[in-house]
Amino acid sequence: MAVDFTADWYDRQFSNQLKAIVSISGISILVASIIGFLIVNRYKKRFDRLFQGMNNVSEGIETLVHEISPYAEPVEQTEKTTRNTDEIDRMNERIFALQEKLSKQIQLVRSRAYIDGLTGLNNRAAYEEHVDRLEDEIRGGTADFAIAVFDVNSLKEFNDRYGHKKGDEVIRSAAAALQSTFREGKLYRIGGDEFLVILESSYAELPQKLASVRGNQAGFSISAGSAVYNRGTDREYRSVFNRADAAMYNDKREYHLTHGDRRHVPLDGNDERAEDKEGECSTSTEKT
């Protein structure tokens, strides 16, 4: 039996199928849009939390920088935009700038913590860190160093005669004399009128340099002693220091034997005592 399909029937079938395709496509696009919106909204919330967290970190760094240095200029705040990539880039730039500033402030604080206020030399805290490193090298079998210990002679008598201000001048002058002589070593002020230099790998000229600073300077004198690390016998830094310290005190005894009156002439040549102001606190240590 033959069935006669007219052109209208084909048109209706094609139209129905087209409508079905369009409907399915529309529904698919709508579902995809909803899913996409949910995903974007979910990750946008996560991004917002991440952005807020990064902003809190940057503000914390800014606060820390300000506490370290109250006069430091603040880093420009990040403004939120409609583009996430702009927000990330701006935040990265701000955090990087804060990290740089914090690093500089930490270096500044560290330098202040390790520098002696009176002389500008490395202080005892810096010295102790250097000693810790030398101890590690001794244990590792790689140590190679020499040390020299210095002490200003008769500072107590100098202070008693000319005043503590003059005593501080003597300490600064002694530091300057040692610094100009031992440019290649690490020089420390380890006590009131005590100094120490550590020379690593290069100390062949140490005896000549000791002779140049030992004895009378311009208005003061210095006693000195040195020791070289011996890998075969020295098991710790202390043994090297003890030898140098003993040599310095032997030199000091020799000085006192030949300078029994322990007289000094002040740096400006004025033999009148400069009385300290009432309540003044001296930074020099009265030590023979």
NUSERO-406583 format. One record per residue (C-alpha): residue number from 1; residue in one letter; x, z, y. Coordinates in pm, whole numbers, plus 50000, padded with zeros to 5 digits. Layout:
+-----+------+-------+-------+-------+
!  nr ! rest !  east !    up ! north !
+-----+------+-------+-------+-------+
! NUM !    A !     X !     Z !     Y !
...
+-----+------+-------+-------+-------+
This chain:
+-----+------+-------+-------+-------+
!  nr ! rest !  east !    up ! north !
+-----+------+-------+-------+-------+
!   1 !    M ! 50000 ! 50000 ! 50000 !
!   2 !    A ! 50156 ! 49893 ! 50331 !
!   3 !    V ! 50156 ! 50121 ! 50634 !
!   4 !    D ! 50165 ! 49960 ! 50975 !
!   5 !    F ! 50365 ! 50173 ! 51227 !
!   6 !    T ! 50292 ! 50062 ! 51575 !
!   7 !    A ! 50529 ! 50080 ! 51872 !
!   8 !    D ! 50322 ! 50365 ! 52021 !
!   9 !    W ! 50382 ! 50574 ! 51709 !
!  10 !    Y ! 50757 ! 50522 ! 51736 !
!  11 !    D ! 50746 ! 50613 ! 52101 !
!  12 !    R ! 50560 ! 50934 ! 52026 !
!  13 !    Q ! 50807 ! 51030 ! 51750 !
!  14 !    F ! 51107 ! 50962 ! 51972 !
!  15 !    S ! 50950 ! 51158 ! 52256 !
!  16 !    N ! 50876 ! 51455 ! 52029 !
!  17 !    Q ! 51230 ! 51458 ! 51889 !
!  18 !    L ! 51377 ! 51430 ! 52241 !
!  19 !    K ! 51165 ! 51724 ! 52354 !
!  20 !    A ! 51278 ! 51925 ! 52053 !
!  21 !    I ! 51645 ! 51845 ! 52127 !
!  22 !    V ! 51607 ! 51935 ! 52493 !
!  23 !    S ! 51425 ! 52258 ! 52404 !
!  24 !    I ! 51689 ! 52358 ! 52149 !
!  25 !    S ! 51968 ! 52269 ! 52393 !
!  26 !    G ! 51803 ! 52468 ! 52669 !
!  27 !    I ! 51756 ! 52767 ! 52446 !
!  28 !    S ! 52119 ! 52740 ! 52328 !
!  29 !    I ! 52247 ! 52720 ! 52687 !
!  30 !    L ! 52031 ! 53016 ! 52785 !
!  31 !    V ! 52153 ! 53224 ! 52488 !
!  32 !    A ! 52515 ! 53123 ! 52559 !
!  33 !    S ! 52472 ! 53214 ! 52923 !
!  34 !    I ! 52330 ! 53552 ! 52835 !
!  35 !    I ! 52611 ! 53618 ! 52587 !
!  36 !    G ! 52867 ! 53496 ! 52839 !
!  37 !    F ! 52719 ! 53716 ! 53110 !
!  38 !    L ! 52726 ! 54019 ! 52881 !
!  39 !    I ! 53088 ! 53949 ! 52784 !
!  40 !    V ! 53198 ! 53888 ! 53144 !
!  41 !    N ! 53011 ! 54196 ! 53265 !
!  42 !    R ! 53166 ! 54406 ! 52990 !
!  43 !    Y ! 53520 ! 54290 ! 53068 !
!  44 !    K ! 53454 ! 54309 ! 53440 !
!  45 !    K ! 53373 ! 54676 ! 53400 !
!  46 !    R ! 53695 ! 54720 ! 53203 !
!  47 !    F ! 53889 ! 54531 ! 53468 !
!  48 !    D ! 53733 ! 54742 ! 53743 !
!  49 !    R ! 53838 ! 55057 ! 53557 !
!  50 !    L ! 54187 ! 54913 ! 53509 !
!  51 !    F ! 54207 ! 54817 ! 53875 !
!  52 !    Q ! 54095 ! 55164 ! 53980 !
!  53 !    G ! 54351 ! 55320 ! 53747 !
!  54 !    M ! 54629 ! 55104 ! 53892 !
!  55 !    N ! 54514 ! 55191 ! 54240 !
!  56 !    N ! 54523 ! 55562 ! 54151 !
!  57 !    V ! 54880 ! 55520 ! 54019 !
!  58 !    S ! 54989 ! 55342 ! 54336 !
!  59 !    E ! 54829 ! 55613 ! 54550 !
!  60 !    G ! 55006 ! 55877 ! 54341 !
!  61 !    I ! 55340 ! 55704 ! 54397 !
!  62 !    E ! 55263 ! 55678 ! 54768 !
!  63 !    T ! 55188 ! 56051 ! 54780 !
!  64 !    L ! 55512 ! 56132 ! 54597 !
!  65 !    V ! 55712 ! 55913 ! 54835 !
!  66 !    H ! 55551 ! 56088 ! 55130 !
!  67 !    E ! 55630 ! 56432 ! 54984 !
!  68 !    I ! 55993 ! 56333 ! 54937 !
!  69 !    S ! 56019 ! 56173 ! 55279 !
!  70 !    P ! 55731 ! 56260 ! 55516 !
!  71 !    Y ! 55848 ! 56001 ! 55770 !
!  72 !    A ! 55851 ! 55706 ! 55529 !
!  73 !    E ! 55625 ! 55420 ! 55636 !
!  74 !    P ! 55317 ! 55380 ! 55412 !
!  75 !    V ! 55274 ! 55070 ! 55200 !
!  76 !    E ! 54981 ! 54851 ! 55305 !
!  77 !    Q ! 54664 ! 54925 ! 55109 !
!  78 !    T ! 54529 ! 54664 ! 54871 !
!  79 !    E ! 54199 ! 54505 ! 54973 !
!  80 !    K ! 53963 ! 54400 ! 54694 !
!  81 !    T ! 53861 ! 54036 ! 54691 !
!  82 !    T ! 53618 ! 53833 ! 54487 !
!  83 !    R ! 53900 ! 53685 ! 54280 !
!  84 !    N ! 54040 ! 53900 ! 54001 !
!  85 !    T ! 54372 ! 53718 ! 54003 !
!  86 !    D ! 54413 ! 53801 ! 54373 !
!  87 !    E ! 54341 ! 54168 ! 54300 !
!  88 !    I ! 54600 ! 54180 ! 54023 !
!  89 !    D ! 54863 ! 54001 ! 54232 !
!  90 !    R ! 54803 ! 54226 ! 54531 !
!  91 !    M ! 54816 ! 54538 ! 54317 !
!  92 !    N ! 55136 ! 54427 ! 54144 !
!  93 !    E ! 55299 ! 54363 ! 54482 !
!  94 !    R ! 55196 ! 54703 ! 54614 !
!  95 !    I ! 55314 ! 54890 ! 54304 !
!  96 !    F ! 55645 ! 54703 ! 54312 !
!  97 !    A ! 55693 ! 54793 ! 54679 !
!  98 !    L ! 55612 ! 55157 ! 54606 !
!  99 !    Q ! 55852 ! 55164 ! 54311 !
! 100 !    E ! 56130 ! 55026 ! 54530 !
! 101 !    K ! 56064 ! 55285 ! 54799 !
! 102 !    L ! 56043 ! 55567 ! 54544 !
! 103 !    S ! 56372 ! 55456 ! 54388 !
! 104 !    K ! 56544 ! 55464 ! 54728 !
! 105 !    Q ! 56401 ! 55807 ! 54803 !
! 106 !    I ! 56516 ! 55939 ! 54464 !
! 107 !    Q ! 56866 ! 55806 ! 54536 !
! 108 !    L ! 56857 ! 55975 ! 54876 !
! 109 !    V ! 56745 ! 56308 ! 54729 !
! 110 !    R ! 57004 ! 56279 ! 54453 !
! 111 !    S ! 57281 ! 56209 ! 54704 !
! 112 !    R ! 57177 ! 56513 ! 54908 !
! 113 !    A ! 57172 ! 56728 ! 54593 !
! 114 !    Y ! 57524 ! 56622 ! 54496 !
! 115 !    I ! 57698 ! 56620 ! 54835 !
! 116 !    D ! 57859 ! 56925 ! 54993 !
! 117 !    G ! 57709 ! 56989 ! 55335 !
! 118 !    L ! 58023 ! 57119 ! 55503 !
! 119 !    T ! 58279 ! 56861 ! 55390 !
! 120 !    G ! 58078 ! 56559 ! 55271 !
! 121 !    L ! 58259 ! 56572 ! 54935 !
! 122 !    N ! 58095 ! 56582 ! 54595 !
! 123 !    N ! 57967 ! 56933 ! 54528 !
! 124 !    R ! 57979 ! 57162 ! 54225 !
! 125 !    A ! 57659 ! 57019 ! 54073 !
! 126 !    A ! 57816 ! 56671 ! 54072 !
! 127 !    Y ! 58136 ! 56820 ! 53930 !
! 128 !    E ! 57951 ! 56984 ! 53641 !
! 129 !    E ! 57784 ! 56654 ! 53551 !
! 130 !    H ! 58126 ! 56485 ! 53549 !
! 131 !    V ! 58260 ! 56761 ! 53324 !
! 132 !    D ! 57968 ! 56708 ! 53082 !
! 133 !    R ! 58062 ! 56339 ! 53058 !
! 134 !    L ! 58427 ! 56425 ! 52997 !
! 135 !    E ! 58324 ! 56666 ! 52722 !
! 136 !    D ! 58134 ! 56380 ! 52553 !
! 137 !    E ! 58442 ! 56159 ! 52580 !
! 138 !    I ! 58663 ! 56432 ! 52435 !
! 139 !    R ! 58429 ! 56465 ! 52136 !
! 140 !    G ! 58422 ! 56088 ! 52101 !
! 141 !    G ! 58799 ! 56053 ! 52117 !
! 142 !    T ! 58799 ! 55829 ! 52425 !
! 143 !    A ! 58895 ! 56079 ! 52697 !
! 144 !    D ! 59191 ! 55998 ! 52923 !
! 145 !    F ! 59214 ! 56200 ! 53243 !
! 146 !    A ! 59408 ! 56442 ! 53455 !
! 147 !    I ! 59286 ! 56704 ! 53699 !
! 148 !    A ! 59435 ! 56878 ! 54000 !
! 149 !    V ! 59308 ! 57205 ! 54148 !
! 150 !    F ! 59360 ! 57299 ! 54514 !
! 151 !    D ! 59311 ! 57616 ! 54715 !
! 152 !    V ! 59354 ! 57684 ! 55085 !
! 153 !    N ! 59605 ! 57965 ! 55128 !
! 154 !    S ! 59508 ! 58296 ! 55294 !
! 155 !    L ! 59170 ! 58187 ! 55421 !
! 156 !    K ! 59055 ! 58551 ! 55440 !
! 157 !    E ! 59334 ! 58639 ! 55682 !
! 158 !    F ! 59262 ! 58323 ! 55879 !
! 159 !    N ! 58894 ! 58414 ! 55908 !
! 160 !    D ! 58979 ! 58773 ! 56006 !
! 161 !    R ! 59214 ! 58655 ! 56278 !
! 162 !    Y ! 59038 ! 58348 ! 56421 !
! 163 !    G ! 58678 ! 58372 ! 56303 !
! 164 !    H ! 58466 ! 58194 ! 56047 !
! 165 !    K ! 58407 ! 57888 ! 56261 !
! 166 !    K ! 58779 ! 57821 ! 56256 !
! 167 !    G ! 58775 ! 57887 ! 55883 !
! 168 !    D ! 58514 ! 57615 ! 55837 !
! 169 !    E ! 58731 ! 57379 ! 56043 !
! 170 !    V ! 59021 ! 57452 ! 55808 !
! 171 !    I ! 58804 ! 57374 ! 55504 !
! 172 !    R ! 58692 ! 57044 ! 55657 !
! 173 !    S ! 59051 ! 56954 ! 55746 !
! 174 !    A ! 59171 ! 57036 ! 55395 !
! 175 !    A ! 58893 ! 56819 ! 55250 !
! 176 !    A ! 58993 ! 56530 ! 55477 !
! 177 !    A ! 59360 ! 56561 ! 55380 !
! 178 !    L ! 59277 ! 56558 ! 55009 !
! 179 !    Q ! 59031 ! 56273 ! 55047 !
! 180 !    S ! 59289 ! 56053 ! 55219 !
! 181 !    T ! 59542 ! 56124 ! 54943 !
! 182 !    F ! 59318 ! 56089 ! 54637 !
! 183 !    R ! 59113 ! 55782 ! 54719 !
! 184 !    E ! 59104 ! 55658 ! 54360 !
! 185 !    G ! 58979 ! 55984 ! 54205 !
! 186 !    K ! 58663 ! 56191 ! 54216 !
! 187 !    L ! 58713 ! 56477 ! 54460 !
! 188 !    Y ! 58492 ! 56786 ! 54451 !
! 189 !    R ! 58452 ! 57103 ! 54651 !
! 190 !    I ! 58387 ! 57354 ! 54372 !
! 191 !    G ! 58404 ! 57674 ! 54576 !
! 192 !    G ! 58450 ! 57809 ! 54926 !
! 193 !    D ! 58809 ! 57691 ! 54971 !
! 194 !    E ! 58861 ! 57545 ! 54625 !
! 195 !    F ! 58881 ! 57172 ! 54555 !
! 196 !    L ! 58936 ! 56969 ! 54242 !
! 197 !    V ! 59009 ! 56603 ! 54176 !
! 198 !    I ! 58954 ! 56421 ! 53846 !
! 199 !    L ! 59167 ! 56115 ! 53782 !
! 200 !    E ! 59076 ! 55894 ! 53488 !
! 201 !    S ! 59328 ! 55652 ! 53330 !
! 202 !    S ! 59537 ! 55632 ! 53649 !
! 203 !    Y ! 59740 ! 55943 ! 53730 !
! 204 !    A ! 60106 ! 55838 ! 53709 !
! 205 !    E ! 60156 ! 55919 ! 54079 !
! 206 !    L ! 59988 ! 56259 ! 54057 !
! 207 !    P ! 60311 ! 56467 ! 54103 !
! 208 !    Q ! 60405 ! 56275 ! 54419 !
! 209 !    K ! 60055 ! 56314 ! 54560 !
! 210 !    L ! 60052 ! 56685 ! 54486 !
! 211 !    A ! 60380 ! 56722 ! 54672 !
! 212 !    S ! 60234 ! 56542 ! 54973 !
! 213 !    V ! 59944 ! 56786 ! 55010 !
! 214 !    R ! 60110 ! 57104 ! 54883 !
! 215 !    G ! 60238 ! 57351 ! 55140 !
! 216 !    N ! 60195 ! 57336 ! 55516 !
! 217 !    Q ! 59944 ! 57102 ! 55677 !
! 218 !    A ! 59833 ! 57091 ! 56041 !
! 219 !    G ! 59736 ! 57455 ! 56092 !
! 220 !    F ! 59688 ! 57550 ! 55726 !
! 221 !    S ! 59849 ! 57521 ! 55384 !
! 222 !    I ! 59730 ! 57426 ! 55037 !
! 223 !    S ! 59837 ! 57544 ! 54693 !
! 224 !    A ! 59797 ! 57298 ! 54407 !
! 225 !    G ! 59829 ! 57271 ! 54030 !
! 226 !    S ! 59755 ! 56996 ! 53780 !
! 227 !    A ! 59721 ! 56925 ! 53408 !
! 228 !    V ! 59684 ! 56612 ! 53194 !
! 229 !    Y ! 59446 ! 56595 ! 52899 !
! 230 !    N ! 59630 ! 56606 ! 52566 !
! 231 !    R ! 59429 ! 56445 ! 52288 !
! 232 !    G ! 59627 ! 56627 ! 52022 !
! 233 !    T ! 59576 ! 56981 ! 52150 !
! 234 !    D ! 59287 ! 56988 ! 52398 !
! 235 !    R ! 58955 ! 57035 ! 52222 !
! 236 !    E ! 58754 ! 57089 ! 52540 !
! 237 !    Y ! 58772 ! 57033 ! 52913 !
! 238 !    R ! 58814 ! 57404 ! 52981 !
! 239 !    S ! 59163 ! 57411 ! 52829 !
! 240 !    V ! 59279 ! 57136 ! 53070 !
! 241 !    F ! 59121 ! 57313 ! 53366 !
! 242 !    N ! 59280 ! 57647 ! 53272 !
! 243 !    R ! 59629 ! 57494 ! 53273 !
! 244 !    A ! 59572 ! 57330 ! 53611 !
! 245 !    D ! 59423 ! 57649 ! 53755 !
! 246 !    A ! 59713 ! 57859 ! 53627 !
! 247 !    A ! 59960 ! 57613 ! 53781 !
! 248 !    M ! 59776 ! 57636 ! 54113 !
! 249 !    Y ! 59793 ! 58017 ! 54114 !
! 250 !    N ! 60163 ! 58006 ! 54029 !
! 251 !    D ! 60208 ! 57778 ! 54330 !
! 252 !    K ! 60004 ! 58020 ! 54542 !
! 253 !    R ! 60225 ! 58313 ! 54436 !
! 254 !    E ! 60532 ! 58115 ! 54532 !
! 255 !    Y ! 60377 ! 58043 ! 54869 !
! 256 !    H ! 60305 ! 58410 ! 54936 !
! 257 !    L ! 60658 ! 58509 ! 54838 !
! 258 !    T ! 60793 ! 58282 ! 55110 !
! 259 !    H ! 60514 ! 58347 ! 55361 !
! 260 !    G ! 60476 ! 58722 ! 55343 !
! 261 !    D ! 60314 ! 58756 ! 55684 !
! 262 !    R ! 60058 ! 58484 ! 55595 !
! 263 !    R ! 60034 ! 58384 ! 55958 !
! 264 !    H ! 59851 ! 58068 ! 56065 !
! 265 !    V ! 59820 ! 57876 ! 56387 !
! 266 !    P ! 59464 ! 57750 ! 56450 !
! 267 !    L ! 59396 ! 57378 ! 56450 !
! 268 !    D ! 59364 ! 57358 ! 56830 !
! 269 !    G ! 59681 ! 57561 ! 56886 !
! 270 !    N ! 59488 ! 57841 ! 57058 !
! 271 !    D ! 59602 ! 58180 ! 56923 !
! 272 !    E ! 59298 ! 58364 ! 57060 !
! 273 !    R ! 59040 ! 58474 ! 56807 !
! 274 !    A ! 58711 ! 58284 ! 56828 !
! 275 !    E ! 58450 ! 58552 ! 56775 !
! 276 !    D ! 58151 ! 58449 ! 56567 !
! 277 !    K ! 57813 ! 58465 ! 56730 !
! 278 !    E ! 57593 ! 58751 ! 56620 !
! 279 !    G ! 57411 ! 58673 ! 56298 !
! 280 !    E ! 57616 ! 58361 ! 56222 !
! 281 !    C ! 57651 ! 58282 ! 55853 !
! 282 !    S ! 57985 ! 58130 ! 55753 !
! 283 !    T ! 58012 ! 57867 ! 55481 !
! 284 !    S ! 58375 ! 57952 ! 55408 !
! 285 !    T ! 58467 ! 58193 ! 55130 !
! 286 !    E ! 58711 ! 58466 ! 55214 !
! 287 !    K ! 58969 ! 58432 ! 54947 !
! 288 !    T ! 59341 ! 58497 ! 54932 !
+-----+------+-------+-------+-------+
